Amino acid sequence: MALLGASPIPAVLGMAAVPIVRRLRRASDVREEHDRRAEAVIALCGALAGEVRAGRQPGEALTLVLRGQGGGVLDGALAPAVAAARFGGDVATALTGASRAPGAEGLRGLAACWRVAVDRGAGLADGLERLDAALRSERDRRADLRSQLAGARATTVMLAGLPVLGLLLGTAMGADPLRILLHTGAGLACLAVGGVLEAAGVWWASRIVRGAEAGA
């Protein structure tokens, strides 16, 4: 754009947008990591319930399941819990600490099941199966919400791309929009006002989507 318009303004705006794009990509990576941890917690609860049902002791079952899932996203967070299970420590407290990792909140439920099973002698497998069902239901509800918000996200992307489409249409009509925007006073004023309105529109649409996700 800077070369086509013979102006440094597009290059400056592009460099200013780099931190924003980097932040968006980082947020996307965090969301993916959150989802991977949540899925790993579900898998852990299901596998642990199966091992306990098969007659293994809870500590042995936890160690065995995590060994079978070696290299998973929960390995680092659950290392204290594994050590506590192996050496007779407080597994429930270690699980509660591990639940602070984004996406691993379901481990709080696992800690509660573990504490009830140890303190009151209740069946751990039954609690784990109910927890597994609840976490799966929550995952499905979250996936359904995201599919419903896909239209709003598409609107945000379309809104962000409209100025580019306008420039292409203007060029196709022979209006030379880059020269007008970058080399005339009225064009620069329109560029500034339009840029502010565009940024506000994208921010507002994104805020609506984030608010819907957070509220749900």
C-alpha positions in Angstrom: 0.0 0.0 0.0 2.8 2.4 0.8 4.5 1.7 -2.5 1.2 1.9 -4.5 0.2 5.2 -2.8 3.8 6.7 -2.7 3.3 7.5 1.0 4.8 6.2 4.2 1.4 6.5 6.0 0.2 2.9 5.2 3.6 1.5 6.4 3.3 3.5 9.7 -0.2 2.3 10.2 0.9 -1.3 9.4 3.6 -1.1 12.0 1.2 0.3 14.6 -1.1 -2.7 13.9 1.6 -5.3 14.6 1.1 -5.3 18.5 -2.6 -5.6 18.0 -2.3 -8.6 15.7 0.3 -10.1 18.0 -2.1 -9.7 20.9 -4.9 -11.3 19.0 -2.7 -14.3 18.0 -1.6 -14.7 21.7 -5.3 -14.6 22.8 -6.0 -17.3 20.2 -3.1 -19.4 21.5 -4.3 -19.0 25.1 -7.8 -20.1 24.1 -6.5 -23.2 22.3 -4.4 -24.1 25.3 -7.4 -23.6 27.6 -9.4 -26.0 25.4 -6.6 -28.6 25.3 -6.4 -28.6 29.1 -10.1 -28.8 29.5 -10.2 -31.8 27.2 -7.3 -33.4 29.1 -9.2 -33.1 32.4 -12.2 -34.8 30.9 -10.0 -37.6 29.6 -8.3 -37.9 33.0 -11.6 -38.2 34.9 -12.9 -40.8 32.5 -9.8 -42.9 32.5 -9.3 -42.6 36.3 -12.9 -43.7 36.9 -12.3 -46.8 34.7 -9.1 -47.7 36.6 -10.8 -47.3 40.0 -13.7 -49.4 38.8 -11.2 -52.1 37.8 -10.1 -52.3 41.4 -7.0 -50.1 41.5 -6.3 -47.9 44.5 -6.8 -44.1 43.7 -3.2 -43.2 44.0 -2.0 -46.1 41.9 -4.8 -45.3 39.3 -3.8 -41.6 39.1 -0.1 -42.5 38.5 -1.0 -45.1 36.0 -3.4 -42.9 34.0 -0.9 -40.0 33.9 1.9 -42.3 32.8 -0.3 -43.6 30.0 -1.1 -40.0 28.9 2.6 -39.1 29.0 3.5 -35.8 27.4 0.1 -34.3 27.9 -0.7 -30.7 28.7 -1.5 -31.5 32.4 1.8 -33.2 33.2 3.5 -30.2 34.7 0.4 -29.1 36.6 -0.3 -32.5 38.1 3.3 -33.4 39.0 2.7 -32.4 42.7 -0.5 -34.5 42.8 1.4 -37.5 41.4 4.1 -37.1 44.0 1.5 -36.7 46.8 -0.3 -39.9 45.6 3.0 -41.8 45.5 4.3 -40.7 48.9 1.1 -40.4 50.9 0.7 -36.6 50.7 -2.4 -34.5 50.4 -3.6 -35.3 46.8 -6.7 -33.2 47.0 -4.8 -30.0 47.9 -2.3 -30.7 45.1 -5.2 -31.1 42.6 -6.8 -27.9 43.8 -3.5 -26.1 43.2 -3.3 -27.6 39.7 -6.8 -26.4 38.9 -5.5 -22.8 38.8 -4.1 -23.4 35.3 -6.5 -22.0 32.7 -8.7 -24.8 31.4 -7.9 -27.1 34.3 -10.7 -25.8 36.5 -12.4 -29.2 36.4 -9.6 -30.5 38.6 -11.3 -28.7 41.5 -14.2 -31.2 41.1 -11.7 -34.1 41.0 -10.1 -32.7 44.2 -13.6 -32.6 45.9 -14.3 -36.2 44.8 -10.9 -37.3 46.1 -11.4 -35.5 49.5 -14.9 -37.0 50.0 -13.6 -40.5 49.0 -10.7 -40.3 51.5 -12.4 -38.6 54.4 -15.8 -40.3 54.2 -15.1 -43.5 52.4 -17.5 -42.7 49.6 -17.1 -44.3 46.2 -14.6 -42.4 44.1 -15.6 -44.0 40.9 -19.2 -42.8 41.2 -18.1 -39.3 41.8 -15.6 -39.3 38.9 -18.3 -40.6 36.5 -20.7 -37.9 37.5 -17.9 -35.3 37.2 -16.9 -36.7 33.8 -20.5 -36.3 32.6 -20.8 -32.8 34.0 -17.5 -31.7 32.3 -18.6 -33.2 29.0 -21.9 -31.4 29.2 -20.1 -28.1 29.9 -17.7 -28.7 26.9 -20.7 -29.4 24.6 -22.5 -26.3 25.8 -19.4 -24.2 25.2 -19.0 -25.7 21.7 -22.7 -24.9 20.9 -22.3 -21.3 22.1 -19.2 -20.8 19.9 -21.1 -22.2 16.9 -23.9 -19.7 17.6 -21.4 -16.9 17.8 -19.7 -17.8 14.5 -22.1 -15.5 12.7 -21.1 -12.5 14.9 -17.4 -13.3 14.4 -17.9 -13.5 10.7 -19.5 -10.0 10.8 -16.5 -8.7 12.7 -14.2 -10.0 10.0 -16.3 -8.6 7.3 -16.4 -5.2 9.0 -12.6 -5.3 9.2 -12.3 -6.1 5.5 -14.8 -3.5 4.1 -12.2 -0.6 3.8 -10.0 -2.8 1.6 -13.0 -3.7 -0.5 -13.8 0.0 -0.8 -10.3 0.8 -2.0 -10.4 -2.0 -4.6 -13.8 -0.8 -5.9 -12.6 2.8 -6.1 -9.5 1.7 -8.0 -11.6 -0.4 -10.4 -13.8 2.6 -11.1 -10.7 4.7 -11.9 -11.1 7.0 -8.8 -7.5 6.6 -7.6 -8.6 6.4 -3.9 -5.0 6.0 -2.6 -3.9 9.4 -4.1 -7.0 11.1 -2.6 -6.6 9.5 0.8 -2.9 10.0 1.2 -2.1 13.2 -0.7 -5.1 15.6 -0.1 -6.2 17.3 3.1 -9.8 16.1 2.8 -8.6 12.6 2.1 -6.3 12.5 5.1 -9.2 13.8 7.3 -11.5 11.0 5.9 -8.7 8.5 6.5 -8.3 9.6 10.1 -12.1 9.6 10.9 -12.7 6.4 9.0 -9.8 4.7 10.8 -11.2 5.7 14.2 -14.7 4.6 13.3 -13.4 1.3 11.8 -11.3 0.5 14.9 -14.3 1.4 17.2 -16.6 -0.8 15.2 -14.3 -3.8 15.3 -13.6 -3.3 19.0 -17.4 -3.0 19.8 -18.3 -6.1 17.7 -15.5 -8.1 19.4 -16.6 -6.8 22.8 -20.1 -8.1 22.2 -18.8 -11.6 21.3 -16.5 -11.7 24.3 -19.3 -10.5 26.6 -21.6 -13.2 25.3 -18.9 -15.9 25.9 -18.1 -14.5 29.4 -21.8 -14.2 30.4 -22.5 -17.8 29.3 
